[in-house]
Amino acid sequence: MSYSIGQVADKLGVTIDTIRYYDKSGLLPFVKRNSIGRREFTDNDLHLMRTIVCLKNAGVSVADIATFIALRLEGDTTLNDRYQLLKTHEQELQQRITDLQDTMSYLKFKEWYYETATVAGHEDIHFVPGTNEVLPGLDQEYDAYLKATGQLVELSRFANVKDYRLRKR
C-alpha cells in the first residue's frame, strides 16, 4: 500500500512540516518519490517513520537518528551497532524518567505543604515562629507523613531530588 505525506502525518500524529524537516535532515533516504516528485510512503516506510518518531520522543538527537537510519540501510553488519545505540539511549531515557519521578515527588511535597497550610488557614504552621522562614525539620515532618500513609516509594524518591540538569552526561 502507498501513503501520501498527509496520510503519514495523520497516522503518526506529526505535521507535514515535521516530515519535510526529517527528509531535509537526511532521515528519510528510504522514501521514494513518484514521477511528479511527491513522496510515496510504503508500509515499511511507515514502520521506519514510527521508529524515528519514537526516537525523537525519547530525546534522541537528529544526528543520532540519522546515524541509526544509515546503519539500518547498511544491513546486518550493523545490527550490534544499532542495538548499542538504542541501549545507550534507553539508559539515558530511563535516567530522565527517574529524574522526573524524583522531581514529581518534590512537587507532591509542595502540594502537601500548601494543602496543610490551606486546611490551617495560614502558612505560619510551616514557619519558624515570628518569621517567614520554613521550619528546619519540615522535610522530616513530610517524611513522617509519607511513612504513616505507607508511601515508602515516594519517601525514597523525595530524598533523591537533585538538579538533574547538572548531572554529567
C-alpha positions in Angstrom: 0.0 0.0 0.0 1.1 3.6 -0.7 0.6 6.6 1.6 0.8 10.3 1.0 2.7 12.6 3.3 -0.6 13.8 4.7 -1.8 10.3 5.5 1.5 9.5 7.2 1.3 12.7 9.2 -2.2 11.8 10.3 -1.2 8.2 11.2 1.9 9.3 13.2 0.4 12.4 14.8 3.0 14.8 13.4 2.8 17.7 11.0 3.6 17.5 7.3 6.3 20.1 8.0 7.9 17.7 10.6 8.1 15.0 7.9 9.6 17.5 5.5 12.1 18.5 8.2 13.0 14.9 8.7 13.5 14.5 5.0 15.7 17.6 4.7 17.7 16.3 7.7 18.5 13.1 5.9 16.3 10.8 8.0 14.2 9.6 5.1 16.5 8.3 2.4 14.4 5.2 2.1 11.3 7.2 0.9 10.7 7.0 -2.8 9.2 9.8 -4.9 6.7 9.3 -7.8 7.0 10.7 -11.3 5.9 14.2 -10.2 8.2 14.3 -7.2 5.8 13.6 -4.4 6.8 11.3 -1.6 5.1 7.9 -1.6 5.4 6.0 1.7 5.1 2.2 2.0 4.0 0.2 5.0 7.8 -0.4 5.7 8.4 3.4 5.4 5.6 3.9 7.9 7.3 1.4 10.3 10.6 3.3 9.9 8.8 6.6 10.5 7.4 5.3 13.7 10.9 4.4 14.8 12.0 7.9 14.0 9.1 9.4 16.0 9.8 7.1 18.9 13.5 8.0 19.0 12.6 11.7 18.7 10.1 11.4 21.6 12.9 9.7 23.6 15.1 12.7 23.2 17.5 11.2 20.6 19.2 13.9 18.5 18.5 14.2 14.8 22.2 13.3 14.3 21.9 10.1 16.2 18.7 9.2 14.4 20.4 9.8 11.1 23.3 7.5 12.3 20.7 4.8 13.2 19.0 5.1 9.8 22.3 5.0 7.9 23.3 1.9 9.9 20.0 0.3 9.1 20.5 0.9 5.4 23.9 -0.8 5.6 22.3 -4.1 6.7 23.0 -6.9 9.0 26.7 -6.0 9.6 25.4 -3.1 11.7 23.0 -5.0 13.9 25.2 -4.7 17.0 25.9 -1.0 16.4 22.2 -0.3 16.2 21.5 -2.4 19.3 24.2 -0.5 21.2 22.9 2.9 20.1 19.3 2.0 21.2 20.7 0.6 24.5 22.6 3.8 25.2 19.5 5.9 24.6 17.3 3.6 26.6 19.6 4.1 29.6 19.6 7.9 29.1 15.8 7.9 28.9 15.5 5.7 32.0 17.6 8.2 33.9 15.5 11.1 32.7 12.3 9.2 33.8 13.9 8.6 37.2 14.8 12.3 37.4 11.3 13.4 36.5 9.8 11.0 39.1 12.1 12.4 41.7 11.0 15.9 40.7 7.4 14.9 40.8 8.0 13.7 44.4 9.2 17.1 45.4 6.2 18.7 43.7 4.0 16.4 45.8 5.8 17.7 48.9 4.9 21.2 47.9 1.3 20.2 47.3 1.3 18.7 50.8 2.8 21.9 52.1 0.1 24.1 50.6 -2.7 21.6 51.3 -1.9 21.6 55.0 -1.5 25.4 55.1 -4.8 25.8 53.3 -6.5 23.5 55.9 -4.9 25.5 58.7 -6.0 28.7 57.0 -2.4 30.1 57.1 1.1 29.3 56.1 2.5 30.1 59.6 2.2 26.4 60.5 5.3 25.8 58.4 7.3 28.8 59.6 9.7 29.4 62.5 7.5 31.4 64.9 7.7 35.1 64.3 9.4 34.7 60.9 8.6 33.7 57.3 11.4 31.1 57.3 10.4 27.5 56.7 10.8 25.2 59.7 14.2 23.4 59.5 12.5 20.0 60.2 9.7 20.3 57.8 11.1 17.7 55.4 11.2 15.2 58.4 7.6 16.1 59.1 6.8 15.2 55.5 8.9 12.1 55.8 6.8 11.0 58.8 3.6 11.7 56.8 4.8 9.6 53.9 5.7 6.7 56.3 2.4 7.0 58.2 0.5 6.8 54.9 2.6 3.9 53.6 4.1 5.9 50.7 7.6 4.3 51.0 8.5 4.6 47.3 7.5 8.3 47.4 9.7 8.6 50.6 12.8 7.3 48.8 12.1 9.5 45.8 11.7 12.6 47.9 15.2 12.0 49.4 16.7 11.9 45.9 15.6 15.3 44.5 18.6 16.9 42.8 19.1 19.3 39.9 19.3 16.6 37.2 20.5 19.2 34.6 23.8 19.4 36.4 24.4 15.6 36.1 27.4 14.8 33.9 26.3 13.3 30.6 
